[in-house]
Amino acid sequence: MTQTAESPTLELPDLTDPQTFAADVPHAAFAAMRELPGLYWQPTTLSTTNGGFWAVTRHADIVEIERDPHTFSSTRGAAYPMMTSGPAQGPSADSLMLNDPPRHTRLRRAAATGFTPKVVANFDPWIRDIVRANIAQVADRDRFDWVQAFARTIPAEVIATVVGVPREDHPNVVRWAIELFAATQQTEGLAAGEGTLDRLIKVMNEIADYCRVLLEIKRREPAADMCTALGRCVDRGDISEAEFLQWLNLMLVAGFETTHTAIGQSMRMYLEDDEVREATDRALDEGLIGRAVDEYLRFISPPMQMARTAMCDAEVAGQQVRQWDVLVLYFIAANRDPAAFSEPEKFDPWRPERNMLAFGTGIHRCMGAHLAKLELQILWEELRAAGLQVRLDGEPRRGWSNFINQLTELPVARV
């Protein structure tokens, strides 16, 4: 535990320790940090150059930082504890998430047209088929794990279909995502200042090997999928093959994990909280489940944080920030900032504020946001249509992460 200089009696948890997030998100601690002047300093030698990082917990401060990639860069890591003391090396250096403009602009342009709201809306029929098939698979089961039956299967099938992964390889998407995010938390044996980015390389290389094979298949047998589209970008010289491999890596892993977490945690909230359940049911009745999905995402914030490195001395919220300081942007705290949301602890699909940060903001806002929201919306609609109702049948089990707000098990029983 650390104490703030401004308030010696206020103890705050160690944000670098996954144990801090094991039972639940420390919302009370984040609320206390928001009330402090400037930014909260978390001392640590893990994945930092200057002996700690700044915890950014206010909505306006995160928006300000995300608006200035020249000063607050992603090139030394995009999330904690995967920061580096210098520019990213190896395969990570070719990732969209670890680049700033102008390279980021070129990389994003390669896939942007495949994820516009208009294009994603055309996915509705086949995503609905996937959801209905998953509902049918539990039709004769009185008890099951919600995470296994829905949260893992639906996003894996959807993102694999978008990319063009053959059905028999869909289980690999789940395995890769789980292994990669587990590797982000493997902090034992690291030298002072070292982060976990290099520990992801084994999984990233396995994904890359697969994607090279997939690219050759799509060159011989092109299809209406992102692998084919990005492969054509490679053939035109718009992006390199290394950049192509990191694009597919990002799509398969991040495209799975965000929705995986949201599907599990949203049902947990629905089953545990009467007000959430009543609001969700009302939104379904009124044909406004999309608004409820936004509110679930505000509460859940699947990636709880991302991070940036100051490339020069700067000031944020009156706080002096040094060159090479790490700033961890806690979306999960900003999404409950009373300066940005009226009654932030209330689940209110009809709230006027539509500025939640579950998908980030600025140039790095998640390109797959529309797809993730569509999956969640369709799931709730099809659960209502099928009349599938469940209750808790045991204790939910959280993941072990200070990065992803994971739920690994949600035992349920039919009502």
N, C-alpha and C positions, 0 to 999 in steps of 0.2 A: 504494500500500500504506500502511496505517496501523499504528501501534504502540500497544500498550496501556500506560497509565501503570504498571499493576501488574507487567507483565513486558516490559521494554524490548527483550528479544531476540526476542519473539514477534511475527512479522509476520502480519497478517491482510489478506485481499483487500478491495478496495473493493466493497461490496455494492450500490452504486448503479450499477455498470458492468455491462451485459449480457455483456461480455467475460469477466467472472468466471465466468459460467455457460455459456460457449460450449462448452467441452470436456466438462464434467460439473458436477454440483452440488458445491460445495466442502465436502464432509462433514467433512473433517479440521478445517477452519476453524470450522465450527459446533460441533464437539466441543470445540475449544479455548475457544470463547466460553461454552459451557455451564459450563466449569470456573472461569470468572472470577467473582469476587464481584459481586453486584449484576447489572447489565445492561451490555451492551457498547454503547458510544457510537460511531456511525458519523458522522464529520463530513461534511457536505454542505450546499450551498445549494439543491440540487434538491428541490423539493416539500416544503420544511420551512420553518417560521417561526423556529425557534430555533437554526439553524445545524447541524442534524444530526438523527439519529433514534436511538432506542433499539432495538437488535436483541434481541428476546425469543426465546430459543432453548430454554428449558426448558418441559416439558409443564405442570407445575403452575402456572407463571407465566402461561401463555397461558390456561389454564382460569380462573384468578383474574380476569384482565382481561376475558375474554369474559363473565364472570358479572356485570359491573358496567358496563352501557352508560351509566349516568348519569355516571360519572366518565370512562370511556373511550369516546368517542363515535365513531360512523360518519358523522356529518353533515358532516364536513370531508374525506371521502374514506374509501373502504373498502379500498384496496390501494395499495401504493407502486409507481410514483411518481405516482399520481393523487390526491394530497392537495391541498387548497386552504387558503388562509390565512383563509378565512371559510366560513360555511355554503355548501354547494353551490348553484349557480345554474343556471338554464336547465332543460333536460329532466332532467338528473341529479337535481335536487332532488326529483323525484317517484319516484325509484327506491327499492325496498324496501331495497337494500343501503346506501343513504345516508340512512337514517332510523333513529331510535331510538324506543322506546315514548314516548307511546302511539300515534303514527301508524304505526310499524312493526307494532304488534300488529294494527291494523285492516287494513293492507295484506296482511299474511301470512294473515290469516283468510280473505281473499277467495279464495285458491287452495289453502289447506291441505288441504281435503277431497279434492282431486284427486290428491294424492301420498301418501296414507297407504299403509302396507304392504299392506293388504287390497285397496285399489283397484289399486295397481301390480301386484299378483300377477295380476290379471285381464288384464294386457297380455301375459302370457307367450305365448299362441298366435300373435298377429300379429307380435310381435317375433321369435319363432322363424321365422316365414315370411320375414321380412326377412333374417335371418341366413342361412337356407338358400339364398335367392336370391342373396345375395352369394357364398356358397361356390360355387354353380353357375356363376357368371360367370367363375371362374378355373379351372374344371374342365379346360379344354384349354390352359392356359397353364403352361409350364414355369418361367417367371421373371416376377416382377411386384413392384411396390412394395406392401408390406403396408399402409402408411399410406394410400395411394390406394385400394386395393381394399377395405379393411375399416375402418380407423380414421376415415376421412373419411365414408364412405358410410353405415355403420350408424347412428351417432349422429345424423347429419343426417336420415335417413329416420325414425328413431324420434321425435326431438323435433318434427320437422315434422308428423308424424302426430298426436302428442299435442296440439299447438297447433291443428291443422286447416289447415295450409298445403297447397294443392293440389300434387300430385306434380310438375307442370311447374316449380314454383317452388322445389323442394327444393335445387337448386344454389345458390340465393341464400343459403340458411342458411350453407353452407360459406364462401361469399365474405364475407358480413357478419362472421362470427366471425373469420376470418383478418385482415381489414382492421381490425377493431376492436382486436384484441389487438396487431397491429403498431403501431397508433397509440399504444398505451400506452408504447412504447419510443422514440418520436420526441422526443428531448429537446434537439435542437439549437435554439439561438436562444432558449431560455427565459430569462426574467429571474430574478435571484436570488430564491429562495423559490417560484417558480412551478412547478406540476406539469403533468402531461399530460392532465388530465381534459377540458379544453376541446378537445383535439385529437381526442377521440372523437365530438364532436358531429355532424360531417358524416355519419359512418356511422349514428349513432343517429337522426338526422333521416331518413335514407333508410329505415331500418327502420320508423320511425314512419309515414312516408308510406304504406308498404306495408300496415302494420297497420290504418290508417284504412280503406283500401279493403277489407281482409279483414273488418273489423268489420261494414261495411255488407252484405257478402255473407252473413255469418252471421246478420244480423238478418233477411234475406229467406229464407235457407235454413239454419235452425239445424241443428246436428249434435251428436254426442256428442264434443265436443272442448273444449279449454280456452279457445279464442277465444270460442266460444258462451257458455260458463259465465261467463267474465269480462265479456263483453258484457252479460249479464243483470245482473251486479253494477253495471255502469255505469247501466243503465236503472232499477235500483232506487235508485240514489243511494248505494250502499255505497262505491264508489270513483269518482273523476273519470275523464274520458276521458284526461287526461294521465297519471294513475296507471295506467290500463289499458295505454296505449302502452308505458310503462316496464316493466310486468309482462311483456308479450310480448317486448319487447327482451331482458329478462333471461333468460326461458325459452329463446329461440331461440339466444342467443349462449352463455350459461353452460351451458345444457343440452347444447349441442354440444361445447364445448371440453373440459370435464372428462372426458367419456367418450372423446373423440378422443385425448387425451393418454394416458389409461389403456390403451386398446386398443393403441396403438403401443408404449408403453413396456413393457407386460407381455409382449408377444411378444419384444421385444428381450431382456428379462431371461431369458425362457425359452430363447432360442436361445444366449445367451452364457454361461449359468451352469448347469452340470450339476446342482448341488444344487437349484436352483430348478426345473429341468425334472423331476427325480425326485420332488420334493415335489408339484408340480402334477399329475403323472401319478398319484401315489398318491391325492391328494385326489379326482381323477376316479374312480378305481377304487372308492373308499369312499363315493362320493356326497356328498362334502363340498367340492365346488368353491367353494361360497360362502365357506368359510373361507380358501381360497387367494386368492380375489378380495379379501377384506379385507386379506390380507397384501401382495398386490400394491399395493393402494392406500396402505397404510402406507409401503411403500418409495418409491412414486412421488410421492405428494402432488402431484396435478396442478396445483392452484394452490399454489405453494410458500409463499406468504405472503398475509396480509391485514394491514390496518393500522387503527389507532385514534388518536384525538387526545385528549390529557388535557385535560379541561375545567376542571381546577383543580389546584393543587399536590397531589401524592399520593406514595405510596411503593409500590414493587413490588420484592419480593425484597431488601428493605433499601436499595434505590436510591431516592434522592429524585428525583422527576419533577416538572418545572415545568408550569404551565398552558401549553397550546398545544404541548407536546412531542409529537412523533409517535412512536408505538411500532409497529414492524413485527413482526408475529407470524409467526415462521418455523415453520409447521406441519411443513415438511420436516426441520427440526432436532429439533423436539419429538417427532416420530414415531420418532426413533432415540435418545431420551433413556433412558439406562440406569436412571434413577430411576423410569421408567414402564414399561419393557419389559425383561424378562430377555433377555440375549444379543440386543440390538437389531439387530446386524448379520447375524443369522441369519434366513433365510427359513423361517418355521415356522408353517404354517397351523394347527397344533394348540396354539399358545401359549395360555396361560390369559388373557392380557390382551386385552381387547376394546375398549380405549379410544383407538384411533387417531384422529388429528385431521385426516385427509385432507379431511373435509367441514366442518371447524370444529367449534365447540361453542357452547352457549348459544343465545340467541335468534336468532343469525344462522347457525345450522347449516344447511347446504344442504338445501333442501326436496326436491331431486331426487336425494338420496343413494340411496334405494331403487331408483329407476329406473336410475341409472348402474350399480349393482351387479347388477341383474337383466340388463342388456344384456351385461355382462362374463361373468356366469355362463352365460347361454344361448350365447354365442359359444364358450366353451371346451367346453361339452357338445356343440354341433353340429360343431365341428371334430373331436372324438373320434368322433362318430357317422359322419361322412363319411370318416374316415380320412385327412384332409388333414394331411400333415406337410411341413414346410419346413426349410430351413437358410439361414444367412446367405449372401448372394451379393454382398457389397460392404459398404462402411462405412455404418453408420447415420448420419443427419445430424440434429443437434439444432437446435432453434429458437434464436432470438436474443432472450432474455428473462430478466429478473431476477424475473419474476412467474409465468409459466407454465412448467412443466417439459416443454416441447414436444419432440416428435420429428417432424420433417417428412418424413423418408424412411427406409424400412427395406427395402432390396432383398433379396428372398428367392428361392430356387429350390426346386422340389419335390424331395423325397427319393425 
